[in-house]
Amino acid sequence: MKNFILFFALLFSFSSFAQIEGTWNGAIEIPNQKLPFVLHITKENGQYKATSDSPDQGVYGIELQEIRFENNKLYLKDARMYMTYEGDLTNGNTINGTFKQGGQSFKLNFTKGEFKRNRPQEPQPPFSYKTEDVTFENKEAKIKLAGTLTMPNGKGKFPAVVLVTGSGAQDRNEEILGHKSFLVIADHLTKNGYAVLRYDDRGVAASEGDFESATTYNFANDAKSAVDFLKNIKEIDSKKIGILGHSEGGMIAQIIAAERKDLPFIISLAGPGISIDELMLVQKYEIEKASGLSNEVLEANQKLFRKIYEIIKKNPSNDIANKEIKSFLKSDPTYKELSDKQINELASITESNWFATFIRYNPENNLKKINAKALILNGEKDVQVTAKENLEGWIKDLSHNKKATIKSYPNLNHLFQSAKTGMPNEYGEIETTIEPFVLEDITKWLNENVK
């Protein structure tokens, strides 16, 4: 009997001192999505502390207000986020539990260890080509931009491609949810005989400048500076330097190609082919529809934002547009239930000079001026830059250009990944960064039209 009591006491002792400290990673299982959630637990002066990361939302190091760990049960609470979590520690490496927020409950199980995404396409050194960190100057803006230049081995002269990122503050790899699309593209193209320059947006990472105050036209000037920089590198063929742009980068490529006759080719990956206000309305409709909003709400939102965009487009002054939006919302009986706070929030989009300039842009005039060779690609499950509407715009306004190739891909999303819905919340869950056959199509087109 004494031996049994001693054995029981040892079991109780081991469970009481189970190690909860460390990093735990899991995924909140919300409908149609698994949202990564990372927990870091430490113990200081006998007190537990916990911070959380939500990698897909770009949120890191949030200190949680309350943590308890008793009898192998973990309890978390943060009133600011209206969240609680209760989970049971099993076998020392797993916590199984429930995450509650805003009256809803979701399964959240943790395993012990660092959070790491599986990105099988990400190139790893040593590379089979030359790679060099470089800086170049945008003399007009008086800023230096930092990037990476990759070149095939040998003397050259090599054709070259400048990679231009999409909207948002992007680094040289255009990293999104662990996907380094531009690193993958640069690696593939360089292995196939092309020099590639990718660079951090102004004000991002190692590049100088102010990102927040810049517009698409400022970013276009940065891209022009990148092209000019390559023209002075002896291993590069100065007559064979073009631009590959993704999303807003495709818009920048068309702006430059319409202006500069020394740009022999452009490649647009999901670049806009219709006016941006129409693009944003279609994007809004597709995302909200896929999110389950009712037809009534969809139609109401389309009507509201069509009017807001119309006001921005007709007013070159952002301040005047802001005042007119507020006046419209206060005077139209449809919106009488809106509070002053809601009205101010809707009008605040004019406070972003980038967004207001973006909304006023229509690619039609620029596309009609492009005589450079052009490869235009779009995924048919892209809900951000929809293939049907945007490719119709490219086809119509590039009809004069017999050197343009336009292609859409079934089942590919905005990042050119094979997708189920095309919604942005899938991007991080998909392991493929960009479908290999898209990379092959780009290389084949370059070999036939540039090399």
C-alpha positions in Angstrom: 0.0 0.0 0.0 2.9 2.4 0.8 4.4 1.7 -2.6 1.1 2.6 -4.3 0.8 5.9 -2.4 4.4 6.8 -3.3 3.8 6.1 -7.0 0.7 8.2 -6.9 2.6 11.1 -5.3 5.3 10.9 -8.0 2.7 11.1 -10.7 1.1 14.1 -9.0 4.5 15.8 -8.6 5.4 15.3 -12.3 2.1 16.7 -13.6 2.3 19.7 -11.3 5.7 20.7 -12.8 4.9 20.0 -16.4 6.7 22.5 -18.6 4.4 25.0 -20.2 7.1 27.6 -20.9 8.3 27.9 -24.5 6.8 28.6 -27.9 3.6 26.9 -29.0 2.1 27.1 -32.5 -1.4 26.2 -33.7 -4.2 27.4 -36.0 -7.6 28.8 -35.0 -10.1 26.7 -37.0 -12.6 29.3 -38.2 -15.0 28.4 -41.1 -13.2 27.9 -44.4 -9.8 29.0 -42.9 -7.2 28.0 -40.5 -5.6 31.1 -38.9 -2.1 30.6 -37.5 -1.8 31.6 -33.9 1.5 31.4 -32.0 1.9 31.6 -28.2 5.2 32.5 -26.3 5.1 31.6 -22.6 7.7 32.6 -20.1 8.0 32.5 -16.3 9.5 35.4 -14.3 9.6 35.5 -10.5 7.1 32.7 -10.3 4.6 34.4 -12.6 3.7 33.3 -16.1 3.7 35.8 -19.0 2.3 35.2 -22.5 2.6 37.0 -25.8 0.8 36.0 -29.0 1.5 36.3 -32.8 -1.0 36.2 -35.6 1.4 35.8 -38.6 -1.3 36.0 -41.3 -2.5 39.3 -39.9 1.1 40.6 -39.5 0.6 41.0 -35.7 3.4 40.0 -33.4 4.3 40.2 -29.7 0.9 41.1 -28.2 1.1 40.6 -24.4 -2.0 38.9 -23.1 -3.6 40.3 -20.0 -4.1 37.1 -18.1 -2.5 33.6 -18.1 -3.0 30.7 -15.6 -1.6 27.2 -15.7 -2.9 24.8 -13.1 -3.3 21.0 -13.1 -2.2 20.8 -16.7 -4.9 23.3 -17.8 -3.9 26.5 -19.6 -6.2 29.5 -19.3 -5.8 32.8 -21.3 -7.8 35.9 -21.3 -7.6 39.4 -22.9 -10.6 41.7 -22.5 -9.2 44.0 -25.2 -9.7 41.3 -27.8 -12.8 39.8 -26.2 -11.0 36.5 -26.2 -10.5 33.6 -23.8 -8.7 30.2 -24.3 -8.9 27.0 -22.3 -6.7 24.0 -23.2 -5.4 20.8 -21.7 -1.7 20.0 -21.8 -1.2 16.4 -22.9 2.1 14.5 -23.2 4.1 17.7 -22.6 4.0 18.7 -26.3 0.4 19.2 -27.2 -2.3 21.6 -25.9 -5.9 20.8 -27.0 -8.5 23.5 -26.4 -11.0 26.1 -27.4 -10.5 29.7 -28.5 -13.5 32.0 -27.8 -13.9 35.4 -29.2 -17.0 37.7 -29.6 -19.4 34.9 -28.5 -18.0 32.4 -30.9 -16.0 29.2 -30.2 -13.2 27.7 -32.4 -11.0 24.7 -32.0 -7.3 25.7 -31.3 -4.8 23.0 -30.7 -1.1 23.8 -30.1 2.1 21.8 -30.6 5.3 22.9 -28.9 7.9 24.4 -31.3 8.6 27.4 -33.5 6.1 28.5 -36.1 7.4 27.8 -39.6 5.6 27.8 -42.9 6.4 25.1 -45.5 7.6 26.9 -48.6 9.1 24.2 -50.8 9.9 26.5 -53.7 12.0 29.0 -51.7 15.5 28.9 -53.2 18.3 28.2 -50.8 22.0 29.0 -51.2 24.5 28.2 -52.5 23.1 29.5 -55.8 24.3 28.5 -59.2 24.6 32.2 -60.3 26.0 35.5 -59.1 24.1 37.4 -56.5 25.0 40.9 -55.2 23.3 43.4 -52.9 23.2 46.8 -54.7 21.9 50.3 -54.3 20.8 52.8 -57.0 19.6 56.3 -56.9 16.4 58.0 -57.8 17.9 61.4 -58.5 14.6 63.2 -58.7 13.5 62.0 -55.3 17.1 62.2 -53.9 16.8 58.7 -52.4 18.8 55.5 -52.6 17.0 52.2 -53.2 18.4 48.9 -52.1 18.0 45.6 -53.9 19.5 42.4 -55.1 21.0 41.8 -58.5 21.3 38.2 -59.7 23.2 37.4 -62.9 24.1 34.2 -64.7 27.7 33.1 -64.6 29.8 34.2 -67.5 30.7 37.5 -69.2 27.3 38.4 -70.7 25.8 40.5 -72.2 22.6 39.3 -70.6 19.0 40.5 -71.1 17.6 41.8 -67.8 14.3 42.1 -66.0 13.4 44.6 -63.3 10.8 43.2 -60.8 8.2 45.7 -59.5 6.0 44.9 -56.5 2.3 45.2 -56.0 0.5 47.6 -53.6 1.5 47.9 -50.0 4.9 48.2 -48.4 6.8 45.4 -50.0 10.4 44.2 -49.6 12.5 43.1 -52.6 11.1 39.5 -52.4 7.5 40.7 -52.3 7.1 38.5 -49.3 3.4 37.8 -48.5 2.5 35.3 -45.7 5.9 33.6 -46.1 5.7 33.4 -49.9 8.7 35.2 -51.5 7.4 35.4 -55.0 10.1 37.7 -56.4 12.9 35.5 -55.0 11.3 32.5 -56.7 10.9 34.4 -60.0 14.4 35.9 -59.9 15.9 32.5 -59.2 14.1 30.8 -62.1 14.8 33.6 -64.6 18.5 33.9 -63.6 19.0 30.1 -64.0 17.6 30.5 -67.5 20.0 33.2 -68.6 18.5 36.5 -67.4 19.8 39.2 -65.1 17.2 40.2 -62.5 17.0 43.2 -60.3 14.5 43.2 -57.4 14.4 45.9 -54.8 12.8 47.1 -51.6 10.0 49.7 -52.0 11.0 53.2 -51.0 10.9 53.5 -47.2 10.9 49.7 -46.8 13.7 47.6 -45.4 17.0 49.0 -46.7 15.6 51.6 -49.1 15.4 55.2 -48.3 12.4 57.5 -48.7 8.9 57.9 -47.4 6.5 55.1 -48.4 3.4 56.6 -46.8 3.5 59.8 -48.8 4.3 58.2 -52.2 1.9 57.5 -55.0 2.0 55.0 -57.9 3.7 57.7 -60.0 6.5 58.0 -57.4 6.9 54.2 -57.5 7.1 54.4 -61.3 9.9 56.8 -61.0 11.7 54.4 -58.7 11.3 51.7 -61.3 12.6 53.9 -64.1 15.7 54.5 -61.9 16.1 50.8 -61.6 16.1 50.4 -65.4 18.6 53.2 -65.8 20.8 51.6 -63.2 21.0 48.4 -65.2 21.8 50.2 -68.4 25.2 51.1 -66.9 26.2 47.6 -66.0 28.6 46.2 -68.6 27.4 42.6 -68.3 23.9 43.6 -69.2 22.5 44.3 -72.7 21.2 47.8 -72.4 18.8 47.3 -75.3 17.1 44.3 -73.6 16.0 45.6 -70.2 12.3 45.2 -69.4 9.9 45.2 -66.5 7.9 42.4 -64.8 5.3 43.9 -62.5 2.8 42.2 -60.2 -0.6 43.8 -59.5 0.2 47.5 -59.0 3.6 46.7 -60.5 1.8 45.8 -63.7 0.2 49.2 -63.6 3.6 50.8 -63.2 5.0 48.8 -66.1 2.2 50.1 -68.4 2.9 53.7 -67.2 6.6 53.5 -68.1 6.1 51.6 -71.3 3.7 54.3 -72.5 6.2 57.0 -71.8 9.6 55.4 -72.7 10.3 54.0 -76.1 13.6 52.4 -74.8 11.6 49.8 -72.9 11.5 46.7 -75.2 9.1 44.6 -73.2 6.8 44.3 -70.2 5.3 41.4 -68.3 2.2 42.0 -66.3 1.1 39.5 -63.6 -2.4 40.4 -62.6 -2.0 44.1 -63.6 -5.1 46.2 -64.0 -6.7 46.6 -67.4 -9.8 48.7 -66.4 -10.2 51.9 -64.5 -9.2 51.4 -60.9 -12.5 52.5 -59.5 -14.3 49.8 -61.5 -11.6 47.3 -60.5 -12.1 48.1 -56.8 -15.9 47.7 -57.1 -15.6 44.3 -58.8 -13.0 43.3 -56.2 -15.2 44.4 -53.3 -18.2 42.6 -54.8 -16.4 39.3 -55.3 -14.7 39.2 -51.9 -17.9 40.2 -50.1 -20.0 37.7 -52.1 -17.5 34.9 -51.3 -17.7 36.0 -47.6 -21.4 35.3 -47.6 -22.9 38.8 -47.5 -26.5 39.1 -48.7 -27.4 40.4 -52.1 -29.1 43.4 -50.4 -25.8 44.3 -48.6 -23.8 43.7 -51.7 -25.9 46.1 -53.8 -25.9 48.7 -51.0 -22.1 48.6 -50.7 -21.7 48.9 -54.5 -24.0 51.9 -54.6 -22.2 53.6 -51.7 -18.6 53.1 -52.9 -19.4 53.8 -56.5 -20.6 57.3 -55.3 -17.5 57.8 -53.1 -15.1 56.8 -55.9 -17.1 59.1 -58.3 -16.5 62.0 -55.9 -12.8 61.3 -55.6 -12.4 61.0 -59.4 -14.0 64.3 -60.2 -12.1 66.3 -57.5 -8.3 66.6 -58.0 -8.2 68.0 -54.5 -8.3 65.3 -51.7 -9.5 67.9 -49.2 -12.5 68.9 -51.3 -13.3 65.3 -52.0 -13.3 64.6 -48.3 -15.7 67.4 -47.6 -18.0 66.4 -50.5 -18.1 62.8 -49.3 -19.1 63.9 -45.8 -21.7 66.3 -47.2 -23.2 63.5 -49.4 -23.4 61.1 -46.5 -25.1 63.6 -44.2 -27.6 64.8 -46.8 -28.7 61.5 -48.4 -31.5 60.0 -46.4 -30.2 56.5 -47.2 -27.3 57.0 -44.8 -29.2 58.9 -42.0 -28.4 56.1 -39.5 -24.6 56.6 -39.9 -22.8 58.2 -37.0 -20.4 61.0 -37.4 -17.6 58.5 -36.6 -18.7 56.2 -39.4 -19.0 59.1 -41.9 -15.5 60.3 -41.0 -14.1 56.8 -41.4 -15.7 56.5 -44.9 -14.4 59.9 -45.9 -10.9 59.2 -44.5 -9.9 57.2 -47.6 -9.1 60.5 -49.2 -6.4 61.1 -46.6 -4.3 58.6 -48.3 -2.8 60.4 -51.3 -1.7 57.0 -52.7 -5.3 55.7 -52.6 -6.9 58.8 -54.0 -4.4 58.9 -56.9 -4.9 55.1 -57.4 -8.7 55.5 -57.7 -8.3 58.2 -60.3 -6.1 56.1 -62.6 -7.5 54.7 -65.9 -5.1 52.5 -67.9 -6.9 53.1 -71.2 -4.8 56.0 -72.4 -1.5 54.4 -71.4 -2.3 51.0 -72.9 -3.1 52.6 -76.3 0.4 54.1 -76.4 2.3 50.8 -75.7 4.2 49.4 -78.6 6.6 47.3 -76.6 6.3 43.5 -76.6 3.9 42.6 -73.8 3.0 39.4 -71.9 -0.2 39.8 -69.9 -1.2 37.0 -67.4 -4.1 36.6 -65.0 -5.5 33.9 -62.8 -9.2 33.1 -63.3 -9.7 32.7 -59.6 -8.2 36.1 -58.8 -10.7 38.1 -56.8 -8.4 41.1 -56.4 -7.8 41.7 -60.1 -10.4 39.7 -61.8 -9.4 38.0 -65.1 -12.5 38.5 -67.1 -13.0 42.3 -66.7 -9.3 43.2 -66.6 -8.1 41.1 -69.6 -11.0 42.4 -71.6 -9.5 45.9 -71.0 -6.0 44.8 -72.0 -7.4 43.1 -75.1 -9.4 46.2 -76.2 -6.7 48.8 -75.5 -3.8 46.8 -76.8 -5.6 45.8 -80.0 -3.1 47.9 -82.0 -0.1 46.0 -80.6 0.5 42.8 -82.5 3.4 41.9 -80.2 1.1 41.4 -77.1 0.3 37.9 -75.7 -2.6 37.7 -73.3 -3.3 34.5 -71.3 -5.5 33.5 -68.4 -5.1 30.4 -66.1 -8.1 28.5 -64.7 -7.9 27.9 -60.9 -5.1 30.3 -60.2 -5.4 33.2 -57.7 -3.8 36.6 -57.5 -0.5 35.1 -56.5 -0.7 32.5 -59.3 -1.2 29.7 -56.9 -3.7 26.9 -57.6 -6.6 27.8 -55.3 -10.0 26.6 -54.2 -11.7 30.0 -53.8 -9.1 32.5 -54.7 -9.7 34.4 -51.5 -6.8 36.2 -49.8 -7.2 34.1 -46.7 -6.0 31.0 -48.7 -2.7 32.6 -49.7 -0.8 31.5 -46.6 -2.4 28.1 -46.4 -1.2 27.1 -49.9 2.4 25.8 -49.9 3.1 26.6 -53.6 4.4 30.1 -54.0 3.8 30.4 -57.8 2.8 27.5 -60.1 5.9 26.2 -62.0 4.1 26.2 -65.3 3.6 30.0 -65.0 7.3 30.4 -64.5 7.9 28.2 -67.6 5.5 30.2 -69.7 7.3 33.4 -68.7 10.7 32.0 -69.6 9.4 30.5 -72.9 7.9 33.9 -73.9 11.2 35.7 -73.0 13.2 33.3 -74.9 11.1 33.7 -78.0 10.7 37.5 -77.8 13.7 38.9 -76.0 16.7 36.6 -75.8 
